[in-house]
Amino acid sequence: MSTEAHARAERPAEAARRLALARLEQVEAQHGVRILYAAEGGSRCWGYAAPDSDYDVRFVYLQAAEWYEAGGQRDVIELPLADGLDISGWELRKALRLTLGGNAALLEWLASPQVYRQHPAACRLLRNLGQEHFAGDAAYWHYLSAARKNYRGRKREQQLRLKKYLYVLRPLLAAQWLLRRRSMPPLLLGELADQTLDDIRLRDELAGLLALKSAGGAPEYGPATPGLHDYIEREMRAYEAAARPNRHSDWALADAVLEQVRLACGA
């Protein structure tokens, strides 16, 4: 029996893991890269996955030396959605530059409770970078920008797509966390809400949404919750009125860490 056929006969989570590992090996073979870290991202890490949610497998990879010398080449790998697996990855230099510029995606991946693969020495260097050079102000704007992208100027509606609602709320609350604590926000949306939503009515509304989404079989659309909807509208207006500071990634530091990782991996 092939790896994929055997995986489909197992329980869903175990099957997904086996399939993910097999696909990651295929990525390395087909693209000639070395995967340094791969973990679950998205709703299964954020605490609002439905039983039938896709598995969002995210990874960081190292290219061969010749690739870095050539320059100007594609620095992401994306696989077509198949078998409930959404798999994509960033080349390491891209990941480092984005992280130093305030994009918190890599740091979230590194905090994932579901790790598929990791190179211990490389991951230590990446986590050290996140701890020593965490750009809190830039990460704040990263999360607000993500919320705005997911919101897309939505006007007040009677029916809202529940999934999209949560994808707006989580980055908004992550931004609020950064205003208060200046550290990486927790992954779980419920934990973020407990620490950032002072109004218990808003927390109760969100808890209801989370329960509905996580139970499975929930409708794609549902009625707008007045409190949370007003909260989103208010935060979006404040975001639009604010002046975003200019920030540039420290590319020299990114390149230095890249070389450290290459040495640690014997590349």
Secondary structure, 3 states (H helix, E strand, C coil): CCHHHHHHCCCHHHHHHHHHHHHHHHHHHHHCCEEEEEEEECHHHHCCCCCCCCEEEEEEEECCHHHHHHCCCCCEEECCCECCEEEEEEEHHHHHHHHHCCCCHHHHHHCCCCEEEECHHHHHHHHHHHHHCCCHHHHHHHHHHHHHHHHCCCCCCCEEEHHHHHHHHHHHHHHHHHHHHCCCCCCCHHHHHHHHCCCHHHHHHHHHHHHHHHHCCCCCEEECCHHHHHHHHHHHHHHHHCCCCCCCCCHHHHHHHHHHHHHHCCC
